[in-house]
Amino acid sequence: MENFSNLQRHLPLEGSYNIRDIGGYVTVDGYQTRWKTILRSDSLHRLPLASQQAIIDYGVKTIIDLRYASEVQNRPSVFAESKQIKYLNIPLFENELLEQLKPLKTQAKNYYIWLDSCQAQFRKILETIIESLPSPVLIHCTGGKDRTGLTIALLLSVANVPVHTIVEDFVLSGDYLAPLYAPLLPKARELGNAYMFECRAETLLDTFKYLDDKYGGVIAYLKTIGLTNEQISLLRDLLVEAQLN
């Protein structure tokens, strides 16, 4: 049985690659993100019982699965029928959007389309997070780097975490997913879509620029998709606490 009594970024659980706590990031105004509040993860379909229990013992009360229907059907979450954790599947998009994404050759361009086309979904995801906190929430997709990565970037922005720190957190997924993706890369390079397995700083930096140029920044984007000032303020309060000395 894993015991994560100490606060740590990565939770190395059997059956997973990329379960991480986003606590402890210092904000621009002197606060820090709360530990054991928001976790980000790759797919949870592989977790054996001991790893499942470790997630429960960590305190997670809500899981938000961003995968689309066929992903969920092919690899069901081990928590889908859980009595101890509330499992919610809120797809960021479904199969039809994939056709629109196929011609694109960078992840950043994918992100732009998600931000423009999936606004109702982002609103639902963020409102669900607000309703679920302060009890710990775990957000995941398949690899935990793109759909999850963009969602986490929005959350960390609300928390006033500096962009360079958000980018560093984003890039960590590439390190932890390397063993999972290594066997897939040769074929991906041959097909010209190796970018799908990358986790580059430029991807998120370009996305922040897109948000600035088109919407006036993250907070303005969140207002565009329908979040109120009160919801944004509440979300920030739920995400941060005074720095520990």
C-alpha positions as CSV (number, residue, x, y, z in Angstrom):
1,M,0.0,0.0,0.0
2,E,1.4,3.4,-1.0
3,N,1.5,6.0,1.7
4,F,1.9,9.5,0.4
5,S,2.1,11.2,3.8
6,N,4.7,13.7,2.5
7,L,3.6,16.2,0.0
8,Q,5.0,15.3,-3.4
9,R,4.4,16.2,-7.1
10,H,4.3,12.8,-8.7
11,L,2.4,9.8,-7.3
12,P,4.2,6.7,-8.7
13,L,1.4,4.2,-8.7
14,E,1.4,0.9,-10.5
15,G,-0.8,1.1,-13.6
16,S,-0.3,4.8,-14.1
17,Y,2.4,7.1,-15.5
18,N,1.4,10.6,-14.9
19,I,-0.6,11.1,-11.7
20,R,0.5,14.5,-10.2
21,D,-0.6,16.9,-7.5
22,I,-0.5,20.5,-8.6
23,G,-0.1,21.8,-5.0
24,G,2.7,24.0,-3.8
25,Y,3.1,26.3,-6.8
26,V,3.8,29.9,-5.6
27,T,1.6,32.5,-7.1
28,V,2.6,36.0,-8.3
29,D,0.8,37.5,-5.2
30,G,2.5,35.4,-2.6
31,Y,0.1,32.6,-2.1
32,Q,0.5,29.0,-3.1
33,T,-1.7,26.3,-4.7
34,R,-3.2,23.9,-2.2
35,W,-1.9,20.4,-1.9
36,K,-4.3,17.5,-2.1
37,T,-6.9,19.7,-3.9
38,I,-6.4,19.2,-7.7
39,L,-4.6,16.1,-9.2
40,R,-4.0,15.5,-12.9
41,S,-3.6,12.1,-14.4
42,D,-3.4,9.8,-17.4
43,S,-6.1,7.2,-17.9
44,L,-7.1,5.2,-14.9
45,H,-8.2,2.0,-16.6
46,R,-5.0,0.1,-15.7
47,L,-4.9,0.7,-11.9
48,P,-4.8,-2.5,-9.8
49,L,-6.6,-2.6,-6.5
50,A,-3.7,-1.3,-4.4
51,S,-3.4,1.7,-6.6
52,Q,-7.1,2.3,-6.5
53,Q,-7.0,2.2,-2.7
54,A,-4.0,4.6,-2.7
55,I,-6.1,7.2,-4.7
56,I,-9.0,6.7,-2.2
57,D,-6.6,7.1,0.7
58,Y,-5.1,10.2,-0.8
59,G,-8.6,11.8,-0.3
60,V,-9.8,12.1,-3.9
61,K,-13.6,12.5,-3.9
62,T,-14.3,13.4,-7.5
63,I,-12.8,12.1,-10.8
64,I,-13.5,14.1,-14.0
65,D,-12.7,12.0,-17.1
66,L,-12.3,14.2,-20.2
67,R,-12.1,11.3,-22.7
68,Y,-14.6,11.0,-25.5
69,A,-17.2,8.1,-25.6
70,S,-15.2,5.5,-27.5
71,E,-12.2,6.0,-25.3
72,V,-14.3,5.4,-22.2
73,Q,-16.0,2.4,-23.7
74,N,-12.8,0.8,-24.8
75,R,-10.9,1.5,-21.6
76,P,-13.4,2.0,-18.8
77,S,-12.2,3.8,-15.6
78,V,-11.7,1.5,-12.7
79,F,-13.7,4.1,-10.7
80,A,-16.7,4.2,-13.0
81,E,-18.9,2.2,-10.5
82,S,-17.1,3.3,-7.3
83,K,-19.1,3.9,-4.2
84,Q,-16.2,5.9,-2.6
85,I,-15.4,8.3,-5.4
86,K,-17.8,10.3,-7.6
87,Y,-16.9,9.5,-11.2
88,L,-18.0,11.9,-14.0
89,N,-17.3,11.6,-17.7
90,I,-17.3,15.1,-19.2
91,P,-15.8,14.8,-22.7
92,L,-13.9,17.9,-23.8
93,F,-15.0,16.8,-27.4
94,E,-16.3,13.8,-29.2
95,N,-15.2,12.0,-32.4
96,E,-16.6,14.5,-34.8
97,L,-14.1,17.1,-33.8
98,L,-11.3,14.7,-34.5
99,E,-11.9,15.1,-38.2
100,Q,-11.4,18.8,-37.9
101,L,-8.1,18.3,-36.1
102,K,-6.6,15.7,-38.5
103,P,-5.0,18.2,-40.9
104,L,-3.3,20.1,-38.1
105,K,0.4,19.6,-37.5
106,T,1.0,21.1,-34.1
107,Q,-0.6,20.6,-30.7
108,A,-1.0,24.3,-30.2
109,K,-3.3,24.5,-33.2
110,N,-5.4,21.7,-31.7
111,Y,-5.6,23.7,-28.5
112,Y,-6.8,26.8,-30.4
113,I,-9.7,24.8,-31.8
114,W,-10.5,23.3,-28.4
115,L,-10.6,26.8,-26.9
116,D,-12.9,28.1,-29.6
117,S,-15.1,25.1,-30.2
118,C,-15.4,23.5,-26.8
119,Q,-16.4,26.5,-24.7
120,A,-19.6,24.9,-23.3
121,Q,-17.5,21.9,-22.3
122,F,-14.8,24.0,-20.6
123,R,-17.5,25.9,-18.7
124,K,-19.1,22.6,-17.5
125,I,-15.7,21.2,-16.5
126,L,-14.8,24.3,-14.5
127,E,-18.2,24.7,-12.9
128,T,-18.0,21.0,-11.9
129,I,-14.6,21.6,-10.3
130,I,-16.0,24.6,-8.4
131,E,-18.9,22.5,-7.1
132,S,-16.7,19.6,-6.1
133,L,-14.0,21.6,-4.2
134,P,-12.6,21.8,-1.6
135,S,-12.8,18.0,-1.6
136,P,-9.9,16.7,-3.8
137,V,-10.6,16.4,-7.5
138,L,-8.7,14.3,-10.0
139,I,-8.9,15.4,-13.7
140,H,-7.6,13.1,-16.4
141,C,-7.8,12.1,-20.1
142,T,-5.8,9.4,-21.9
143,G,-2.2,10.7,-21.4
144,G,-3.0,13.5,-19.0
145,K,-1.0,16.0,-21.1
146,D,-3.3,17.7,-23.6
147,R,-6.9,17.9,-22.7
148,T,-5.9,17.7,-19.0
149,G,-2.9,19.9,-19.6
150,L,-4.9,22.7,-21.0
151,T,-7.5,22.5,-18.3
152,I,-4.8,22.5,-15.6
153,A,-3.2,25.5,-17.3
154,L,-6.5,27.4,-17.1
155,L,-6.8,26.5,-13.4
156,L,-3.3,27.5,-12.5
157,S,-3.8,30.8,-14.4
158,V,-6.9,31.5,-12.2
159,A,-4.7,30.8,-9.2
160,N,-2.2,33.5,-10.4
161,V,0.6,31.0,-10.9
162,P,3.2,32.6,-13.2
163,V,3.2,31.4,-16.8
164,H,6.7,30.0,-16.6
165,T,5.7,27.8,-13.7
166,I,2.5,26.6,-15.6
167,V,4.7,25.7,-18.6
168,E,7.1,23.8,-16.4
169,D,4.2,21.8,-14.9
170,F,2.9,21.1,-18.5
171,V,6.3,19.9,-19.7
172,L,6.6,17.4,-16.8
173,S,4.0,15.2,-18.6
174,G,6.6,14.5,-21.3
175,D,9.0,13.1,-18.8
176,Y,6.6,10.8,-17.1
177,L,4.9,9.6,-20.3
178,A,8.2,8.8,-22.0
179,P,8.1,5.0,-21.2
180,L,4.5,4.8,-22.4
181,Y,5.1,6.6,-25.7
182,A,8.6,5.2,-26.6
183,P,7.2,2.2,-28.5
184,L,4.8,4.4,-30.4
185,L,7.3,7.1,-31.6
186,P,9.0,5.3,-34.5
187,K,5.7,4.7,-36.3
188,A,4.5,8.2,-35.4
189,R,7.6,9.8,-36.9
190,E,7.1,7.7,-40.0
191,L,3.5,9.0,-40.3
192,G,4.5,12.6,-39.5
193,N,2.5,12.9,-36.3
194,A,5.1,12.5,-33.6
195,Y,4.0,16.0,-32.4
196,M,1.0,14.3,-30.8
197,F,3.3,12.6,-28.3
198,E,5.4,15.7,-27.5
199,C,4.9,18.0,-24.6
200,R,6.8,21.1,-25.6
201,A,7.0,24.4,-23.7
202,E,6.3,26.3,-27.0
203,T,2.9,24.6,-27.3
204,L,1.6,26.2,-24.1
205,L,3.4,29.5,-24.6
206,D,1.8,29.8,-28.1
207,T,-1.6,28.9,-26.5
208,F,-1.3,31.6,-23.9
209,K,-0.4,34.1,-26.7
210,Y,-3.5,32.9,-28.6
211,L,-5.7,33.5,-25.5
212,D,-4.1,37.0,-25.1
213,D,-4.6,38.0,-28.7
214,K,-8.1,36.6,-29.3
215,Y,-9.7,36.9,-25.9
216,G,-7.6,39.3,-23.8
217,G,-6.2,36.6,-21.6
218,V,-7.3,33.6,-19.6
219,I,-9.7,35.4,-17.2
220,A,-11.4,37.2,-20.1
221,Y,-11.7,33.8,-21.9
222,L,-13.4,32.3,-18.8
223,K,-15.9,35.2,-18.8
224,T,-16.4,34.7,-22.6
225,I,-17.4,31.1,-22.0
226,G,-19.9,32.1,-19.3
227,L,-18.1,32.0,-15.9
228,T,-19.0,34.9,-13.6
229,N,-16.7,37.1,-11.7
230,E,-18.0,35.4,-8.5
231,Q,-17.3,31.9,-9.8
232,I,-13.8,32.9,-10.9
233,S,-13.1,34.5,-7.5
234,L,-14.4,31.5,-5.7
235,L,-12.4,29.1,-7.8
236,R,-9.2,31.0,-7.0
237,D,-10.0,31.0,-3.3
238,L,-10.5,27.2,-3.5
239,L,-7.2,26.7,-5.3
240,V,-4.8,28.8,-3.2
241,E,-3.8,29.3,0.4
242,A,-1.3,31.4,2.3
243,Q,2.3,30.3,1.8
244,L,3.8,27.9,4.4
245,N,6.8,29.4,6.2
